[in-house]
């Protein structure tokens, strides 16, 4: 890949991470204003999704992608989306 492609990919991953952190911050503010179990699950879910986004961004930086790293990268997404799912039904 060319250097412009790598720069574009890096910039897009940075934007994705910033958006994920923004959602986490907004959900934390909502939870701190009105302490409900539903908002707590949503906040935790967005926090884990942000963690998953950060790990997936690291995957491209490390260079050697292994199956173990793929599993470790996927677990925060599973937990995060599960928590969001729970927040819908509380």
Secondary structure as GFF3:
##gff-version 3
##sequence-region A 1 90
A	DSSP	alpha_helix	3	33	.	.	.	ID=ss1
A	DSSP	alpha_helix	37	62	.	.	.	ID=ss2
A	DSSP	alpha_helix	67	88	.	.	.	ID=ss3
###
